[in-house]
C-alpha cells in the first residue's frame, strides 16, 4: 500500500506512545529511526518552529519523508522557559533543581505544547500543534514519562501527568492535545489520494478460500474463533465473491449468498486493518449493490454481532453498516449462540 512512516526519535517513551497510537488507532505503520547524524535544532521561541526546522533538515538530508516531534513546557514565572529547551533543562538541571528554583514562586501557571512536523524532501514542513494549560507542583510525583510529567498538573486535576498516566494512560493523553490525531487524520487523507483499487469477481473456488484465509486471519479482533474462521474459508467456495485489490495485492473481499431471486446477503467480508477508514468498504458495497440491482434483487442483508454483547470492534462494524444504509431488524440468539447474539441488518435496493 505505502512505505512505512519514518519517525525520527531517540526517546523510548515517544517510540512506545507513537507506535501504539498510530498503529492501533489509525493503522499507520511506522518505523522509528535514529539517524547516524545529528539533527540540527534551531534556537526558537516555540516547539513548532523547532520541530518544523528539524523535520525539513532531516528529510532533505535523508532523501525521504520523515515525522519529527517536540514538546515543551512554558512556565509563566520564568518568562516562558524552558519552552522548546525542555531537554536541555532536564539534562543540565533536572527535576529537583528546577522545582527548587520555583519553591518561593506563587505564580505556578504553565502551558504544555506538543508538536508533530511532517516533511518531504525539498518541501516545506507541515506542523501540527496541541497541548494544555496547567500548573507546577511543589514536589515531583510519579515515576512514568518525561521529566516535566512528574511536576506538571493539568488544569482541573490534582495529579501530575505521571500519576495520571499510571492510572489511565488514555485519559492522560488528552492533556497533550490533538496534534497526533490531527496529523494522523491528515496523513491518512494524503495516503487516500494515492490508493488505486480494483474490484474483481472471483470464480476460482480455491482462490476464494485462499483470499478468505489471508484476510480473516489478519483480523483477529473480529475473527478470533478458529472453528468459525475455518468454516468461512471452506464455505466461501460456493458463494459469489468480490475481491478488492490494490495493484496486484489482495486487500479485502466480500462473499455473497443469494437466498432467492429477491434477497442477497453478505456472507462474510473483511478488509486489511491498515486499509480501514479509507472508504474502501463503501466502494466495495456500492459495487456489489450495483450488480445486485442489475440482476433484479430487492433486499440486501447482513448478519453481525448484536450490541447486546458489547465489543469495541463490532461496534465499528455496526457503524459501518449503518453508514452504508443498513437498518437493524432483529436480534437472534439462536443463530449462533447466547454468547454471540446475532443482529440481522438489511437495506432495500
C-alpha positions in Angstrom: 0.0 0.0 0.0 2.6 2.5 1.1 6.0 2.9 2.6 6.3 3.0 6.4 6.1 6.3 8.1 9.6 7.2 9.3 9.5 8.7 12.8 12.8 10.2 13.9 13.5 10.0 17.6 15.8 8.5 20.2 13.3 8.8 23.0 12.0 5.4 24.0 8.8 7.0 25.5 8.0 8.7 22.2 8.6 5.4 20.4 6.2 3.5 22.6 3.5 6.1 22.6 3.5 6.9 18.9 3.7 3.2 17.8 0.8 2.2 19.9 -1.3 5.3 18.9 -0.6 5.4 15.2 -0.7 1.7 14.6 -3.6 0.6 16.8 -5.9 3.6 16.3 -5.2 4.6 12.8 -3.5 1.6 11.2 -0.4 3.7 10.2 2.7 1.5 10.0 5.6 3.4 11.4 9.3 2.8 11.7 11.4 4.6 14.2 14.8 5.7 13.0 17.8 7.0 15.0 19.8 8.7 12.2 23.6 8.4 12.1 23.9 12.2 12.1 22.9 15.0 14.4 19.6 16.6 13.6 20.1 20.3 13.9 17.7 22.2 16.2 17.4 25.9 15.9 17.0 28.4 18.8 13.4 29.4 18.6 10.5 30.6 20.8 8.2 27.6 20.1 8.4 23.9 19.7 6.5 24.2 16.4 9.4 26.1 14.9 12.0 23.6 16.2 10.1 20.6 15.0 9.4 22.1 11.6 13.1 23.0 11.1 14.4 19.7 12.3 11.9 17.7 10.1 12.9 19.7 7.0 16.6 19.4 7.7 16.4 15.6 8.2 14.1 15.0 5.2 16.4 16.9 2.8 19.5 15.1 4.2 17.9 11.6 4.2 16.0 11.9 0.9 12.7 10.6 2.2 9.7 11.9 4.2 10.0 12.0 8.0 8.0 12.7 11.1 9.6 14.6 14.0 8.1 15.6 17.3 8.9 18.1 20.0 7.4 19.1 23.3 7.9 22.0 25.7 6.8 23.4 28.9 6.3 27.2 29.2 6.4 28.4 32.8 4.9 31.9 33.1 7.0 32.9 36.1 10.2 32.1 34.1 9.2 34.1 31.1 8.2 31.0 29.1 11.2 28.9 29.9 12.1 26.2 29.5 9.8 26.2 26.4 11.5 24.4 23.5 14.6 23.9 25.6 12.9 21.3 27.6 15.5 18.5 27.0 18.4 20.9 27.8 16.9 21.9 31.2 16.3 18.3 32.0 19.9 17.4 31.3 21.5 20.4 32.9 19.2 21.0 35.9 16.9 18.1 36.4 13.6 17.9 38.3 14.8 18.6 41.8 16.8 21.7 41.0 14.1 23.0 38.6 11.5 22.9 41.4 14.0 24.4 43.8 14.1 27.5 41.5 10.3 27.8 41.9 9.9 27.0 45.6 9.0 30.5 46.7 7.1 31.4 43.5 3.3 31.9 43.9 2.6 32.1 40.1 2.8 28.5 39.1 1.0 28.7 35.8 2.4 26.8 32.9 1.5 25.6 29.4 2.3 22.3 27.7 3.0 22.3 24.0 3.2 19.1 21.9 4.0 19.3 18.2 4.5 16.9 15.2 6.1 18.0 12.0 6.0 16.0 8.7 8.2 16.9 5.8 9.1 15.5 2.4 12.4 16.2 0.7 12.7 19.7 -0.8 9.3 20.7 0.5 8.1 22.8 3.5 7.1 21.1 6.7 3.5 20.6 7.8 3.3 21.2 11.6 0.5 20.1 14.0 0.4 21.6 17.5 -1.6 20.9 20.6 -1.2 20.9 24.4 -2.9 22.1 27.5 -2.6 24.6 30.4 -1.9 23.8 34.0 0.5 24.5 36.9 3.6 23.3 38.5 3.5 21.1 41.6 5.6 21.8 44.7 7.3 18.4 44.5 7.8 15.7 41.9 5.1 13.0 41.9 5.0 9.8 39.8 7.5 7.6 38.1 6.4 7.5 34.4 7.0 9.7 31.5 9.3 12.7 30.7 10.8 14.9 33.4 8.1 17.6 33.3 5.4 14.9 33.6 6.4 14.5 37.2 5.5 18.1 38.2 3.1 19.4 35.6 -0.6 19.3 36.8 -3.2 20.0 34.1 -6.0 22.5 34.9 -8.8 20.8 36.7 -6.6 18.0 38.0 -4.8 17.4 41.3 -2.4 14.8 40.0 0.7 15.2 37.8 0.8 13.8 34.2 2.9 11.0 35.5 0.4 10.0 38.2 -2.5 10.2 35.7 -0.6 8.1 33.2 -0.2 5.3 35.8 -3.9 5.3 36.4 -5.2 5.7 32.9 -2.8 6.5 30.0 -5.7 7.1 27.5 -7.2 9.8 29.8 -3.7 11.3 30.4 -3.2 11.6 26.7 -6.0 14.1 26.5 -3.7 16.7 28.1 -1.2 16.5 25.3 -3.7 17.9 22.9 -4.8 16.7 19.5 -1.6 17.2 17.5 -1.0 13.5 16.9 -4.7 12.9 16.0 -4.6 15.9 13.6 -1.5 14.6 11.9 -2.8 11.0 11.6 -6.1 12.2 10.1 -4.2 14.5 7.7 -1.7 11.8 6.8 -4.4 9.2 6.1 -6.3 11.6 3.8 -3.0 12.2 2.0 -2.4 8.5 1.6 -6.0 8.0 0.5 -5.3 10.1 -2.6 -2.7 7.6 -3.7 -4.7 4.4 -3.3 -5.6 2.8 -6.6 -8.0 -0.1 -6.2 -9.7 -2.7 -8.5 -12.6 -4.9 -7.6 -12.7 -8.3 -9.3 -15.3 -11.1 -9.3 -13.6 -14.4 -8.5 -14.8 -17.7 -9.8 -11.9 -20.0 -8.8 -13.0 -21.8 -5.7 -9.5 -22.4 -4.3 -8.6 -18.7 -4.8 -11.7 -17.7 -2.9 -10.6 -19.8 0.1 -7.0 -18.5 -0.1 -8.1 -14.9 -0.1 -10.6 -15.5 2.8 -7.9 -17.3 4.8 -5.4 -14.4 4.3 -7.8 -11.6 5.2 -9.7 -13.2 8.1 -6.5 -14.4 9.8 -5.2 -10.8 9.7 -8.4 -9.6 11.5 -8.1 -11.5 14.8 -10.1 -8.8 16.7 -13.1 -9.7 14.6 -12.5 -13.4 13.7 -11.0 -14.9 16.8 -12.9 -18.2 16.8 -10.8 -20.5 14.7 -13.6 -23.0 14.1 -15.8 -20.3 12.6 -13.0 -18.9 10.6 -12.2 -22.3 9.1 -15.9 -22.7 8.2 -15.9 -19.4 6.4 -12.8 -20.3 4.5 -14.4 -23.5 3.2 -17.9 -22.3 2.7 -17.0 -19.2 0.5 -16.2 -21.6 -2.3 -19.9 -21.8 -3.2 -20.6 -18.1 -2.8 -20.5 -15.1 -5.0 -17.1 -13.5 -4.4 -15.7 -10.0 -4.9 -12.0 -9.3 -4.3 -10.5 -5.9 -3.6 -7.1 -5.3 -5.0 -4.5 -2.5 -4.8 -2.5 -3.2 -7.9 -1.7 -6.9 -7.5 -2.1 -7.1 -3.7 -5.3 -8.5 -2.3 -6.5 -6.2 0.5 -10.2 -7.2 1.1 -13.1 -9.3 -0.1 -16.8 -9.9 0.3 -18.6 -13.2 -0.2 -22.3 -13.0 -1.2 -25.0 -15.6 -0.6 -28.0 -15.5 -2.9 -31.1 -16.7 -0.9 -33.7 -16.3 -3.7 -34.4 -14.0 -6.6 -35.2 -11.1 -4.3 -32.7 -11.4 -1.4 -28.9 -11.5 -1.2 -26.7 -11.4 1.9 -23.1 -10.5 2.8 -22.0 -14.0 3.9 -18.6 -12.8 5.2 -16.3 -9.9 4.4 -13.2 -8.2 5.5 -10.5 -5.6 4.6 -7.0 -5.5 6.0 -7.0 -3.2 9.0 -4.3 -0.9 7.6 -6.8 0.0 4.9 -9.7 0.8 7.2 -11.2 4.3 7.1 -10.2 5.0 3.5 -13.8 4.5 2.2 -12.8 1.2 0.5 -15.5 -0.8 2.3 -18.1 1.6 1.0 -16.8 1.3 -2.6 -16.9 -2.5 -2.3 -20.5 -2.4 -1.1 -21.5 0.1 -3.8 -20.1 -2.2 -6.5 -21.9 -5.3 -5.1 -25.2 -3.3 -4.8 -24.9 -2.1 -8.4 -24.6 -5.6 -9.6 -27.5 -6.8 -7.4 -29.8 -4.1 -8.7 -29.0 -5.0 -12.3 -29.9 -8.7 -11.5 -33.3 -7.6 -10.0 -32.5 -8.1 -6.3 -34.6 -6.1 -3.9 -33.2 -6.8 -0.4 -29.6 -6.8 0.8 -28.9 -8.1 4.3 -26.0 -9.0 6.6 -25.6 -10.7 10.0 -23.3 -9.2 12.6 -22.7 -9.3 16.4 -25.5 -7.5 18.3 -24.8 -4.6 20.6 -26.4 -6.6 23.5 -22.9 -8.0 23.8 -20.5 -5.0 24.0 -17.5 -5.3 21.7 -15.3 -2.4 20.5 -14.5 -3.9 17.1 -18.1 -5.0 16.2 -19.3 -1.6 17.3 -17.2 -0.2 14.5 -18.7 -2.8 12.1 -22.3 -1.9 13.0 -21.4 1.8 12.5 -20.1 1.0 9.1 -23.2 -1.0 8.0 -25.4 1.8 9.3 -23.3 4.4 7.4 -23.8 2.5 4.1 -27.6 2.2 4.6 -28.3 -1.0 6.5 -31.0 -0.9 9.2 -31.2 -3.2 12.3 -34.1 -5.6 12.0 -33.9 -8.2 14.9 -31.6 -9.9 17.3 -31.5 -13.7 17.3 -29.6 -15.7 20.0 -30.4 -19.0 18.3 -28.5 -18.4 15.1 -25.0 -18.5 16.7 -25.2 -18.9 20.5 -26.2 -16.9 23.6 -22.7 -15.5 24.0 -22.7 -14.3 20.4 -26.2 -12.8 19.7 -26.8 -12.2 16.1 -28.2 -8.9 14.7 -29.8 -9.0 11.3 -29.5 -5.8 9.3 -31.0 -5.1 5.9 -31.5 -2.4 3.3 -33.7 -2.0 0.3 -32.1 -2.0 -3.1 
